[in-house]
Amino acid sequence: MGNNRYNPEIEDALIACVLKDGSCFSFLIDICDTNDFYWKPYSWIWQCFTSINERGMTVDFLTAKDEMQRMGFLENFVTATEGVKGLDGLEKVDHLRPSLIMLKRMPYK
C-alpha cells in the first residue's frame, strides 16, 4: 500500500537502527518493505538490506555500502533530512543515533 504519512526523522532512525545492529532487520522485515519509504533513496537502501538478508549475510554498514554500489544506488543516494550525498550521506545516516521514541511512532502495517 505504501506510506501515506511521511516523517523523515523516523525513516532516518529506522535506517540508522539497521546499520547499527543488522540483527534487528529480521524483525523489521515483517512490518516494513521498500514501499513504506517515502524518501526514494531510503527505499533503495531497504532493497539492499533485503538482498543482503536473502543471501544469508549480515546487514551492516560495509555490506550495505557494497550492495548499494553493486546495485548502482550509492552514487545517487542522498539523506532525507540533510541532503548529504553518496558515501558521505550513507556515513551520515550510519552515525545517527536511532531514537527509540521515533521508532515507537512508526506506523505498523
PAMARMI-577342 format. One record per residue: residue in three letters; x, y, z of N, C-alpha, C, CB in turn. Coordinates in steps of 0.001 Angstrom, whole numbers, plus 500000, padded with zeros to 6 digits. Last residue first. Glycine has a CB too. Layout:
BATI  resn    n_xx    n_yy    n_zz   ca_xx   ca_yy   ca_zz    c_xx    c_yy    c_zz   cb_xx   cb_yy   cb_zz
BATI   Ala       X       Y       Z       X       Y       Z       X       Y       Z       X       Y       Z
...
***
This chain:
BATI  resn    n_xx    n_yy    n_zz   ca_xx   ca_yy   ca_zz    c_xx    c_yy    c_zz   cb_xx   cb_yy   cb_zz
BATI   Lys  502021  498127  509920  501032  497641  508929  499874  496985  509629  501672  496647  507938
BATI   Tyr  502678  500907  512077  502811  499500  511705  501724  499145  510712  502738  498580  512950
BATI   Pro  504412  503957  512154  503136  503257  511930  503371  501837  511481  502286  503991  510895
BATI   Met  506579  504871  514700  506498  504316  513357  505168  503591  513188  507683  503360  513081
BATI   Arg  506986  505683  517228  505955  506405  516491  505743  505828  515096  506320  507874  516391
BATI   Lys  509151  504232  518004  507861  503877  518601  506708  504566  517881  507844  504246  520086
BATI   Leu  511171  505579  516688  510786  504259  516198  509448  503820  516777  511860  503235  516537
BATI   Met  511332  507876  518268  510925  507989  516868  510460  506636  516335  512084  508533  516009
BATI   Ile  512207  506725  520654  510952  507462  520645  510437  507570  519212  511131  508867  521272
BATI   Leu  514658  505741  519962  513589  504782  520253  512233  505467  520250  513829  504099  521604
BATI   Ser  516633  507000  517472  515813  507367  518616  514700  506340  518801  515225  508783  518437
BATI   Pro  519898  506302  516515  518473  505991  516346  517702  506297  517623  518281  504513  515953
BATI   Arg  522115  508646  515795  521731  507844  516956  520238  507549  516821  522058  508588  518321
BATI   Leu  523997  508509  512811  522843  508982  513565  522609  508075  514756  521587  509044  512675
BATI   His  525949  507323  511321  526373  507976  512561  525222  508589  513345  527380  509039  512252
BATI   Asp  524629  506438  509067  525227  505446  509955  525606  506056  511302  526455  504826  509301
BATI   Val  524052  508850  507837  522951  508070  508407  523490  507045  509398  522145  507366  507292
BATI   Lys  526700  509485  507064  525937  510390  507928  524790  509641  508598  525393  511589  507118
BATI   Glu  527326  507421  505308  528073  507538  506568  527337  508437  507555  529489  508088  506309
BATI   Leu  525570  508115  503262  525407  506827  503941  526134  506841  505283  525934  505674  503058
BATI   Gly  526697  510589  502550  525333  510507  503049  525074  509223  503811  524361  510625  501913
BATI   Asp  529202  509804  501614  529121  510711  502768  527726  510675  503388  529477  512153  502349
BATI   Leu  528435  508341  499369  529010  507633  500520  528970  508507  501764  530457  507203  500224
BATI   Gly  525767  510533  498340  526716  509446  498113  527171  508751  499377  527902  509964  497398
BATI   Lys  525068  513642  500178  525008  512717  499049  526063  511613  499093  525155  513482  497777
BATI   Val  522791  515158  502377  524181  514732  502165  524164  513582  501162  524873  514298  503523
BATI   Gly  520342  516252  503184  520741  516341  501790  522182  515972  501507  520503  517695  501312
BATI   Glu  519208  516020  505657  520290  516988  505499  520810  517099  504068  521421  516624  506407
BATI   Thr  517068  514206  505578  516963  515395  506421  518050  516434  506165  517004  514989  507854
BATI   Ala  517629  512112  503758  516326  512785  503741  516354  514111  504482  515266  511889  504348
BATI   Thr  520647  511810  501815  519892  511697  503063  518620  512531  502997  520752  512137  504259
BATI   Val  521059  510075  498757  521057  511359  499464  520193  511213  500715  520527  512522  498543
BATI   Phe  522576  508243  496139  521998  508248  497481  522103  509657  498078  522714  507206  498395
BATI   Asn  523865  507978  493739  522695  508857  493782  522030  508933  495152  521690  508399  492778
BATI   Glu  525902  506163  494303  526252  507457  493720  525098  508460  493829  526652  507282  492256
BATI   Leu  524498  503856  495210  525325  504659  496114  525596  506057  495568  526639  503954  496375
BATI   Phe  523129  502266  493370  522388  503251  494151  523281  504241  494899  521505  502544  495132
BATI   Gly  524082  500031  491997  524107  501337  491341  523368  502446  492070  523541  501206  489996
BATI   Met  524430  497632  493180  523124  497866  492567  523028  499237  491882  522037  497744  493620
BATI   Arg  527020  497928  494204  526752  496872  493233  525450  497118  492476  526699  495522  493929
BATI   Gln  526578  499978  496072  527483  500184  494941  527169  499195  493828  528953  500041  495385
BATI   Met  524890  498640  497819  524415  499856  497143  525287  500192  495940  524393  501040  498120
BATI   Glu  526609  496626  498673  525398  496272  497924  524847  497487  497186  524325  495694  498869
BATI   Asp  528560  498131  500043  528937  497300  498895  527725  496960  498024  529612  496008  499377
BATI   Lys  526939  499261  502054  527689  500114  501126  528048  499332  499868  528968  500665  501798
BATI   Ala  526062  496941  503364  525091  497851  502742  525777  498743  501714  524391  498717  503813
BATI   Thr  528439  495903  504332  527681  495114  503351  526653  495986  502645  526984  493919  504034
BATI   Leu  529171  498075  506038  530021  497648  504916  529263  496840  503873  531183  496830  505432
BATI   Phe  527028  498288  507920  527416  499406  507068  528198  498943  505841  528243  500401  507861
BATI   Asp  525127  495219  507657  525871  496223  508408  526295  497318  507431  527115  495593  509136
BATI   Val  523601  492167  507705  523422  493549  507276  524225  494446  508216  521906  493952  507264
BATI   Thr  525111  489135  506890  524795  490086  507944  524676  491481  507355  525864  490054  509052
BATI   Met  523563  486888  504501  524675  487685  505013  524184  488627  506107  525344  488483  503874
BATI   Gly  521671  485488  503105  522137  484929  504370  523321  485670  504961  522500  483498  504181
BATI   Arg  520523  486627  500963  521728  485831  500696  522336  485256  501974  522766  486682  499975
BATI   Glu  518560  488137  502167  518153  486960  501390  519335  486063  501051  517456  487392  500109
BATI   Asn  520103  490245  503229  519461  489287  504125  519080  488001  503391  518220  489911  504762
BATI   Ile  520757  491610  500871  521821  491085  501743  521258  489982  502629  522438  492218  502616
BATI   Ser  518180  492336  500022  519038  491497  499182  520150  490842  500002  519645  492329  498046
BATI   Thr  517383  494008  502143  516628  492799  501819  517472  491827  501005  515352  493155  501052
BATI   Phe  519241  496092  501931  519167  495295  503164  518481  493958  502882  518405  496071  504278
BATI   Cys  518478  497040  499378  519810  496449  499580  519841  495592  500841  520883  497551  499667
BATI   Gln  515952  498020  500014  516070  496974  498995  517428  496266  499122  515899  497578  497569
BATI   Trp  516783  500031  501717  515982  498919  502267  516010  497739  501301  514507  499368  502532
BATI   Ile  518024  501703  499908  518864  501039  500916  518100  499889  501552  519326  502045  502004
BATI   Trp  515749  502472  498406  516884  501783  497764  517714  501038  498792  517770  502785  497003
BATI   Ser  514259  503794  500273  513699  502550  499744  514797  501762  499034  512516  502840  498774
BATI   Tyr  515915  505948  500573  515804  505022  501697  515130  503725  501269  515025  505666  502848
BATI   Pro  515608  507288  498128  516911  506687  498454  516861  505725  499653  517916  507786  498739
BATI   Lys  512779  508086  498431  513209  507039  497490  514591  506457  497814  513222  507599  496084
BATI   Trp  510883  508544  501105  512145  509031  500568  512778  507911  499743  513105  509504  501711
BATI   Tyr  508851  506861  501947  508518  507971  501065  509785  508461  500348  507854  509127  501867
BATI   Phe  508690  503454  502384  509560  504622  502468  509126  505674  501457  511027  504226  502233
BATI   Asp  507202  501246  501879  506847  502024  503065  507686  503283  503221  506990  501173  504295
BATI   Asn  508249  499799  499817  507132  500703  499508  506714  501567  500691  505945  499905  499036
BATI   Thr  510088  498094  501048  510575  499246  500287  509469  500259  499977  511210  498775  498992
BATI   Asp  508554  497340  504259  509193  496977  502998  509532  498251  502219  508273  496041  502157
BATI   Cys  507872  496111  507519  508290  497223  506679  508888  496698  505372  509308  498112  507423
BATI   Ile  507396  493933  509050  506470  495064  509192  506794  496228  508259  506480  495555  510619
BATI   Asp  509323  492025  508547  507926  491588  508571  506931  492752  508637  507704  490671  509749
BATI   Ile  511717  493324  508878  511337  492920  507519  509870  492489  507445  512238  491778  507038
BATI   Leu  512236  493656  511581  511624  494754  510836  511119  494357  509458  512602  495865  510694
BATI   Phe  513517  491350  512373  512237  491692  512986  511489  492730  512144  512454  492221  514415
BATI   Ser  515814  491375  510846  514964  490177  510779  513599  490416  511427  515662  488992  511462
BATI   Phe  517053  493743  511618  516383  493685  510322  515444  492489  510228  517412  493626  509201
BATI   Cys  518471  493451  513918  517087  493931  514065  516331  493861  512739  517074  495376  514598
BATI   Ser  521014  492793  513114  520155  491702  513581  518706  492156  513740  520675  491150  514909
BATI   Gly  522396  495122  512535  521726  494419  511453  520811  493296  511893  522729  493879  510537
BATI   Asp  522753  497868  514026  522560  496496  514503  521723  495730  513484  521875  496479  515908
BATI   Lys  523276  500147  512478  523959  499963  513770  523900  498512  514248  523338  500878  514830
BATI   Leu  521598  499856  510301  523039  499979  510064  523833  499745  511347  523370  501362  509489
BATI   Val  519131  499822  511630  519591  498609  510936  521089  498679  510671  518827  498417  509607
BATI   Cys  519113  502482  512618  518979  501343  513530  519511  500067  512883  517509  501154  513945
BATI   Ala  519172  504000  510282  520311  504040  511203  520300  502856  512157  520306  505343  511996
BATI   Ile  516612  503410  509282  517800  503020  508522  519019  502982  509435  518039  503992  507346
BATI   Leu  515067  504542  511398  514906  503145  511004  516139  502638  510250  513650  502979  510137
BATI   Ala  515858  507229  511458  516070  506375  512627  516000  504896  512268  515041  506692  513702
BATI   Asp  515004  508135  508907  516420  508201  509313  516714  507209  510431  516787  509629  509769
BATI   Glu  512239  507724  509234  512966  506975  508205  514462  506985  508494  512690  507566  506807
BATI   Ile  511783  509556  511285  511514  508135  511516  512259  507294  510488  509995  507843  511454
BATI   Glu  512461  511931  509998  513215  511515  511179  512999  510040  511492  512821  512363  512380
BATI   Pro  510566  512199  507936  511963  511903  507605  512785  511441  508805  512607  513120  507003
BATI   Asn  507562  510962  507555  508311  511561  508645  509782  511225  508408  507810  511047  510053
BATI   Tyr  504550  510819  505877  505997  510920  505740  506599  511624  506936  506368  511653  504458
BATI   Arg  502015  508640  505264  502473  509633  506236  503992  509655  506188  501953  509312  507687
BATI   Asn  501598  506625  503552  500774  507806  503345  501075  508895  504371  499305  507432  503404
BATI   Asn  503493  504244  501914  503469  505157  503040  502592  506357  502715  504891  505607  503404
BATI   Gly  502001  501213  500586  502881  502371  500598  502626  503277  501786  502723  503150  499326
BATI   Met  500814  498809  500000  500000  500000  500000  500857  501254  500000  499075  499999  501189
***
